[in-house]
Amino acid sequence: MNKTEFVAAIAEKAELSKKDTEKVLKAFEDVITEELIKSGEVRLVGFGTFDVLERAAHEGRNPRTKEVMMIPASKAPRFRAGKALKDAVNGK
């Protein structure tokens, strides 16, 4: 499912226009992004948690040349599914 199909499905289920649904989805994305930039987290009970995983700097190896190089520290967004979502996916 791509973003257009996702917006259409939400609009139909919530009985909203596609335009209004796009605004809601954009606001949802913006709020989560802003919170993750601040290294916060967003918990949606039963659905899951969006948070930031901090990776320390470490040595890596170029697979082509076998040369050792330093990989800088970085942050990565992460989503962890909640119990209710896991149960729904597993048919429980």
For each residue, the residues with C-beta under 8 A, 3 or more apart:
1: 5 6 9
2: 5 6
3: 6 7 25
4: 7 8
5: 1 2 8 9
6: 1 2 3 9 10 25
7: 3 4 10 11 18 21 22 25
8: 4 5 11 12 18
9: 1 5 6 12 13
10: 6 7 13 14 16 21 24 25
11: 7 8 14 15 16 17 18 20 21
12: 8 9 15
13: 9 10
14: 10 11 21
15: 11 12
16: 10 11 20 21 24
17: 11 20 21
18: 7 8 11 21 22
19: 22 23
20: 11 16 17 23 24
21: 7 10 11 14 16 17 18 24 25
22: 7 18 19 25 26
23: 19 20 26 27
24: 10 16 20 21 27 28
25: 3 6 7 10 21 22 28 29
26: 22 23 29 30
27: 23 24 30 31
28: 24 25 31 32
29: 25 26 32 33
30: 26 27 33 34
31: 27 28 34 35 42
32: 28 29 35 36 42 50
33: 29 30 36 37
34: 30 31 37 38
35: 31 32 38 40 41 42 50
36: 32 33 39 40 41 42 50 51 52 77
37: 33 34
38: 34 35
39: 36 52 75
40: 35 36 51 52
41: 35 36 49 50 51 52
42: 31 32 35 36 49 50 51
43: 49
44: 47 48 49 82
45: 82
46: 82 83 84 85
47: 44 81 82 84 85
48: 44 79 80 81 82 85
49: 41 42 43 44 79 80 82
50: 32 35 36 41 42 77 78 79
51: 36 40 41 42 77 78 80
52: 36 39 40 41 75 76 77 78
53: 75 76 77 78
54: 73 74 75
55: 58 73 74 75 76
56: 73
57: 70 71 72 73
58: 55 70 71
59: 68 69 70 71
60: 68 69 70 71
61: 66 67 68 69
62: 65 66 67 69
63: 66
64:
65: 62
66: 61 62 63
67: 61 62
68: 59 60 61
69: 59 60 61 62
70: 57 58 59 60
71: 57 58 59 60
72: 57
73: 54 55 56 57
74: 54 55
75: 39 52 53 54 55
76: 52 53 55
77: 36 50 51 52 53
78: 50 51 52 53
79: 48 49 50
80: 48 49 51
81: 47 48 85 86 89
82: 44 45 46 47 48 49 85 86
83: 46 86 87
84: 46 47 87 88
85: 46 47 48 81 82 88 89
86: 81 82 83 89 90
87: 83 84 90 92
88: 84 85 91 92
89: 81 85 86
90: 86 87
91: 88
92: 87 88
